[in-house]
């Protein structure tokens, strides 16, 4: 780390925090079931649609045999859990999802 940050800067940033939900998708043993490719395409279309609708602020598929992806969602954790429970891959037993309330800072984003 080369940037020095003061306690006042940390407090000023913390004052701007907004509530979000963190959805962590994990692969389940059903990942390789018959028809998995089509179910995963349905999942992908749904996730991109949720992103386009603003329900997902940041969408990050993960290249892993255990973690399938991460989404920062703009809805409360209870609603995010309901949304993710209706996901095609979750319903098929290909993935399971853990949802946690979190905070983020408006304007943060991925570099272009």
Secondary structure by P-SEA (a helix, b strand, c coil): ccccccaaaaaaaaaabbbbbbbbbbbcccccccaaaaaaaaaaaaaaaaaaaccccbbbbbccccccccccccccaaaaaaaaaaccccccccbbbbbbbbcccccccccc
